[in-house]
Amino acid sequence: MSMQFVTENNHYHIESHGNGWAYEVTCQSTGCSLWFQDHGAEQLQADTDNFSNEVAIANYFQYHG
């Protein structure tokens, strides 16, 4: 099952796969995307306060993109 949503300020598009087993996060301004699964997906969700902290999401793109 896949679910899609955007962050509050519309900076990131999130696609959830398998009820949170994996996430694809796409930066709306650059089109770059990052893929997280298993423990990495859980950590991403925790670090970003369930995707509400766009600064934390931006940090992932800075260090992993």
C-alpha positions as CSV (number, residue, x, y, z in Angstrom):
1,M,0.0,0.0,0.0
2,S,1.3,3.4,-0.9
3,M,0.3,6.8,0.5
4,Q,1.4,10.2,-0.6
5,F,1.4,13.6,1.0
6,V,3.4,16.9,1.1
7,T,4.9,18.7,4.1
8,E,3.1,21.6,5.6
9,N,5.0,24.3,3.6
10,N,4.8,22.1,0.5
11,H,8.7,21.8,0.3
12,Y,8.8,18.0,0.3
13,H,6.6,15.3,-1.2
14,I,6.6,12.1,0.8
15,E,5.5,8.7,-0.6
16,S,5.1,6.0,2.0
17,H,5.3,2.3,1.0
18,G,4.2,-0.7,2.9
19,N,2.6,1.2,5.8
20,G,5.9,3.0,6.6
21,W,8.3,0.2,5.7
22,A,9.9,2.6,3.2
23,Y,9.7,6.3,2.3
24,E,10.7,8.2,-0.8
25,V,11.2,11.9,0.0
26,T,11.3,14.4,-3.0
27,C,12.4,18.0,-2.7
28,Q,9.8,20.0,-4.6
29,S,12.2,22.7,-5.7
30,T,15.0,20.5,-7.0
31,G,13.3,17.2,-7.9
32,C,16.0,15.3,-6.0
33,S,14.7,12.3,-4.0
34,L,16.0,10.1,-1.2
35,W,14.9,6.6,-0.4
36,F,14.7,5.1,3.1
37,Q,13.6,1.7,4.2
38,D,13.4,-0.5,7.3
39,H,15.3,1.0,10.2
40,G,16.3,4.0,8.1
41,A,12.6,4.8,7.4
42,E,11.8,4.6,11.2
43,Q,14.7,6.8,12.0
44,L,13.7,9.4,9.3
45,Q,10.1,9.5,10.7
46,A,11.4,10.0,14.3
47,D,14.1,12.5,13.4
48,T,11.6,14.7,11.4
49,D,8.8,14.5,14.0
50,N,6.6,12.5,11.6
51,F,7.7,14.7,8.7
52,S,6.6,18.0,10.3
53,N,10.1,19.4,10.8
54,E,11.2,20.6,7.3
55,V,14.6,21.7,8.7
56,A,15.4,18.1,9.7
57,I,14.3,16.9,6.3
58,A,16.5,19.5,4.6
59,N,19.4,18.2,6.7
60,Y,18.9,14.7,5.3
61,F,19.2,16.2,1.8
62,Q,22.3,18.1,2.8
63,Y,24.1,15.0,4.2
64,H,22.6,12.2,2.1
65,G,21.8,13.8,-1.2
